[in-house]
Amino acid sequence: MGRRTTRTTAVRVELTPEGVHTRARPDTVAVEEPLEIRVDGESLTTTMRTPGDDFDLALGWLLGEEAIGGAADVATMMHCTDVDEDGRPTFNVVDVSLAPGVRLSPGVSARRSVTTSACGICGSDSIEAILQRARADIRADDTPLSPEVLTGLVDTMRGQQRSFDRTGGVHAAALFSAEGELLCIREDVGRHNAVDKVLGWAAREDRRPGIARVLLVSGRAGFELVQKCVMAGIPTMAAVSAPTSLAVDLAEQAGLTLVGFLRPPNFTVYSGSYRLNLP
């Protein structure tokens, strides 16, 4: 398995009344490497990611792209033993074998792409199309979520961000129950990769829609992340930073509770406030 962090030499610059001072020192940075996802030998996408939890990432991506219907559609996943220029294995290719009789959804091959660690396009044509294809109607889930529980999630997630502690250069996504229990956390240089890793884990663990009540992300709530949450049937999404306009539009139409600027003890609700029992 590839390294999640690596050491490099950096120069620390400090400005003082006496002038500019520099000091060379070792620093830890997050590893960013490509991961190619193949299905039955066909290359579908290459994404820049932090090595680790690659099978969850591959499964989460396939589900998010609606390439497959569920975790049961996958028979096996394995790393191909590709090597670097020094002959060392890189583990940068995941080969997915589908279960007997299962085929990729039509049109998936046509959407083959290269994705950077910045959030990418998820391939949906419109909000209406997303709502039609969602696996569960989250409007029907009115399970309450306490504001006190919600504000406690950030510290819980932050306490588990091991790679961020070492590098300051990765995002996190985490699943929580309505009681605030941490179910899963994943880190990655890409926001969308961190979410795909979490949703892939949930699929492998057969976590039915609704069991995980909150998806928390460390950055902003962009459209593509809200889309993944809606498609997975999770009724609440919270972000440490701001949402985008299209993300709010999708959340409102899907019945998703969307929270931004979750920085204890405060937060801002953009849709679905009824789940929070606010005064």
WORA-V943325 format. One line per field, one symbol per residue. psi: psi as a letter, one per 40 degrees, with the letter a starting at -180 (. if undefined). A space follows every 50 residues. Layout:
# WORA-V943325
psi: ???
This chain:
# WORA-V943325
psi: hiidiiiihihhhhhideahhihhiiihihhhiihhhihfehhdihihih iifdddddddddddefdidideehdihihigiiaeeeihdfehhhhhiih ehiiiieddeehihhieihiheeididdddddeieigedehfhihhdddd eeddddddeegddddddefiiiiihiideehhdihiiidhdddddddddd ddddefhihddhdhhhiebigidddddddddefhehhiidaiiidddddd dddefhhhhifgghfiihhdifedeefi.
